[in-house]
Amino acid sequence: MHCRLICIDIDGTLLNDAKEVLPEVKDAVKRQYEKGRKIALVSGRMPFAVEQVEKQLGIDCIKVCNAGTFIIMDGVCVKEEIMSTHVMRQLYTDIAGKHHVPLWIFQGYKWYVTDTDSFVEKETDIIKYHPDVVDPYELAENWDKTGIKPNKFLIAAKEEKIGEIQAELEQSENRTFDVARSSGNYLEIFPKNVDKGKAVVSLCALLNIGTENVVAIGDHELDIPMIETAGIGIAMGNAIQALKEKADFVTLTNNEAGVAHALHDYID
């Protein structure tokens, strides 16, 4: 296949467990960029946090943020998916309040939380961004007046609790959202029929290329649609089994510069 676009997940894929881009990975990605291939960072992270990784790479990347709902090319948002403020109220009342966990709210370049806990503090420390603590009902009321809509939500908790919440949400009748884990502790909540795979299709349309010209690399549930959509889908060695089963190839782990080996072994 003729590769023209490389879509790479960030956490657990591009970054090692210390949240660093290994030198070998940086060199390999830069080498592909210099060959004229587009590099897209496709992540559940907010734009600010994706930009921090782009700076580590030292190249211009397409940034697919907020679980595929906010796409930035050449510094401009070229596609955005939104959800209703009703969903925000519903999630806060029925899930966050019930399970005593903060609701994370993402809108454009902003991150809001309904409370802080150890997971919020850890994320703040990792991405060096402090979210605004808000009353979701007041925020929804203000947004309803101005026409602002959220892109996605997130629940962070211990794995067992996340499993319980995910099962509960997936059983919701007439829901207008989908859910998927981006890690064992993070449950992403995004518009129905919007995912990383759809984001790849949107990118291909914008770049006027076919999905068969795309290589995608990921590690978790949120990455599965992207892996299935790309011409070549590559699973990290540390990926969940469900993703490995969908992938065309399995590379080394994120701590073993798996992205670098994937780019060398399956593209070059």
C-alpha positions in Angstrom: 0.0 0.0 0.0 1.1 3.6 -0.6 1.0 5.3 2.8 0.1 8.9 2.8 -1.3 9.4 6.3 -0.1 8.0 9.7 -2.6 8.2 12.5 -1.1 7.6 16.0 -2.8 7.4 19.3 -0.9 9.2 22.1 -1.2 7.6 25.6 -0.1 4.0 25.7 1.1 4.2 22.1 3.3 7.2 21.1 4.2 7.9 24.7 5.8 5.4 27.1 4.5 4.9 30.6 6.5 7.9 31.8 4.5 10.0 29.3 7.6 10.6 27.2 8.3 10.3 23.5 11.3 8.0 23.3 14.1 9.3 21.1 13.8 6.3 18.8 10.1 7.0 18.3 10.7 10.7 17.7 13.3 10.0 15.1 11.1 7.4 13.3 8.0 9.7 13.2 10.1 12.6 12.0 11.6 10.4 9.3 8.1 9.6 8.0 7.1 13.3 8.1 10.2 14.2 6.1 9.2 11.7 3.5 6.0 13.7 2.9 3.6 11.6 4.9 1.0 13.4 7.0 1.2 12.7 10.7 -2.1 12.8 12.7 -2.1 12.6 16.5 -5.5 11.0 17.2 -6.3 11.1 20.9 -8.9 11.4 23.6 -6.8 14.3 24.9 -7.9 18.0 24.7 -6.1 20.2 22.2 -3.7 21.8 24.7 -2.5 18.3 25.7 -2.1 17.1 22.2 -0.1 20.3 21.4 2.4 19.4 24.1 3.1 16.1 22.4 3.4 17.8 19.0 6.1 20.0 20.6 8.0 17.0 21.8 8.0 15.6 18.2 9.1 18.9 16.8 7.0 18.6 13.6 3.6 20.0 12.4 0.9 17.4 13.0 -2.8 17.2 12.3 -4.4 17.1 15.8 -7.5 14.9 16.2 -8.6 15.8 19.8 -11.4 15.0 22.3 -11.9 11.4 21.1 -12.2 12.4 17.5 -14.7 15.2 18.0 -12.3 18.2 17.4 -10.0 18.2 14.4 -7.3 20.8 14.0 -5.3 21.4 10.8 -2.8 24.2 10.3 -3.9 25.8 13.6 -7.7 25.9 12.6 -10.5 23.6 13.7 -11.8 22.1 10.5 -14.4 19.7 12.0 -16.2 19.6 15.3 -18.8 17.2 16.7 -21.0 18.3 19.6 -23.5 16.9 22.1 -26.5 18.5 23.9 -26.3 20.1 27.3 -29.1 17.8 28.3 -26.7 14.9 28.1 -24.3 16.9 30.4 -27.1 17.3 33.0 -28.1 13.7 32.7 -24.6 12.3 33.1 -24.0 14.5 36.1 -27.2 13.5 37.8 -27.5 9.9 36.9 -23.8 8.9 36.8 -21.3 11.3 38.4 -23.6 12.1 41.3 -24.7 8.5 41.8 -21.1 7.1 41.8 -19.5 10.1 43.5 -17.0 10.8 40.8 -16.4 14.1 38.9 -17.7 14.6 35.4 -15.1 15.9 33.0 -16.4 18.2 30.3 -14.6 19.1 27.1 -15.6 21.9 24.8 -13.3 23.2 22.1 -10.0 24.2 23.7 -11.4 24.1 27.3 -11.6 21.4 30.1 -14.1 21.7 32.9 -14.7 19.4 35.9 -17.5 19.2 38.4 -15.1 18.5 41.2 -11.5 17.5 41.8 -10.1 14.1 42.9 -6.8 12.2 42.5 -7.5 11.4 38.8 -8.1 15.1 38.0 -5.0 16.1 39.9 -2.9 13.4 38.1 -4.1 14.5 34.7 -3.5 18.2 35.6 0.1 17.3 36.5 0.6 15.3 33.3 -0.7 17.9 30.8 0.1 21.0 32.8 -3.4 22.4 32.4 -5.8 23.3 35.2 -9.4 22.7 34.5 -12.2 25.1 35.6 -14.3 23.6 38.4 -17.9 24.3 37.5 -21.5 23.7 38.5 -22.8 21.7 35.5 -26.3 23.1 35.7 -25.1 26.7 35.7 -22.7 25.9 32.8 -25.5 24.2 30.8 -27.8 27.2 31.4 -25.1 29.6 30.2 -24.3 27.5 27.2 -27.9 27.2 26.3 -28.1 31.0 26.1 -25.0 31.3 23.9 -25.4 28.2 21.7 -22.3 26.5 23.0 -22.3 22.7 23.0 -19.8 20.2 24.6 -17.7 17.9 22.5 -17.3 15.0 24.9 -17.3 13.9 28.5 -15.1 11.6 30.6 -15.4 9.6 33.8 -12.1 8.7 35.5 -12.1 6.1 38.3 -10.7 2.7 39.4 -11.1 0.0 36.7 -13.8 -1.9 38.6 -15.9 1.3 38.9 -15.3 2.2 35.3 -16.5 -1.3 34.3 -19.7 -0.8 36.3 -20.4 2.7 34.9 -19.7 1.6 31.3 -22.1 -1.3 31.6 -24.7 1.0 33.0 -24.3 3.6 30.2 -24.3 0.9 27.5 -27.7 -0.3 28.8 -29.2 3.2 28.6 -32.2 3.3 26.3 -32.4 5.8 23.5 -29.0 7.2 24.3 -27.5 9.8 22.0 -23.9 9.0 22.9 -21.4 6.1 22.7 -18.8 5.1 25.2 -15.3 3.5 25.0 -12.3 3.3 27.3 -9.1 5.1 26.4 -7.4 3.4 29.3 -8.4 1.1 32.2 -9.3 4.1 34.3 -10.8 6.5 31.6 -14.2 6.1 30.1 -14.8 8.5 27.2 -18.4 9.6 26.4 -18.9 11.1 22.9 -21.6 11.7 20.3 -23.3 8.6 18.9 -21.7 7.3 15.7 -18.7 9.6 16.2 -15.3 7.9 16.9 -11.7 7.8 15.8 -12.6 5.8 12.8 -15.1 8.4 11.6 -12.4 11.0 12.3 -10.0 9.1 10.0 -12.6 9.1 7.2 -13.1 12.9 7.7 -9.3 13.4 7.5 -9.2 11.4 4.3 -11.9 13.5 2.7 -10.1 16.7 3.7 -6.8 15.5 2.4 -8.4 13.9 -0.7 -6.9 10.4 0.0 -8.4 7.0 0.5 -8.5 5.1 3.8 -6.4 2.4 2.1 -3.6 4.9 2.2 -3.8 5.2 6.0 -1.7 3.5 8.7 -3.1 3.6 12.2 -1.5 2.6 15.5 -3.2 2.3 18.9 -3.6 0.4 22.1 -7.1 0.6 23.6 -10.8 0.3 23.0 -11.2 3.9 21.8 -8.7 3.1 19.0 -10.5 0.0 17.6 -12.6 1.9 15.0 -9.4 3.7 13.8 -7.6 0.4 13.5 -10.5 -1.1 11.5 -10.8 1.9 9.2 -7.2 2.3 8.2 -5.6 0.4 5.3 -3.1 -1.0 7.8 -4.0 -1.2 11.5 -1.2 -1.8 14.0 -1.7 -2.8 17.6 0.9 -2.0 20.3 2.4 -4.9 22.2 0.7 -3.5 25.3 -2.7 -3.2 23.5 -5.8 -4.9 24.8 -6.6 -8.2 23.3 -9.7 -7.0 21.5 -7.7 -4.5 19.5 -4.9 -7.0 18.7 -7.6 -9.2 17.2 -8.7 -6.4 14.9 -5.2 -5.3 13.9 -3.2 -6.4 10.8 0.0 -6.4 12.8 1.2 -6.3 16.4 4.4 -4.3 17.2 6.4 -4.0 20.4 5.1 -2.2 23.6 5.1 1.6 24.2 8.0 1.2 26.5 10.0 -0.6 23.8 9.5 2.1 21.1 6.8 0.0 19.5 5.8 2.9 17.2 9.3 3.2 15.8 9.4 -0.5 15.1 6.0 -0.4 13.5 6.9 2.4 11.1 10.2 0.7 10.2 8.8 -2.9 9.9 5.4 -2.2 8.2 5.9 1.0 6.2 9.5 1.3 5.3 
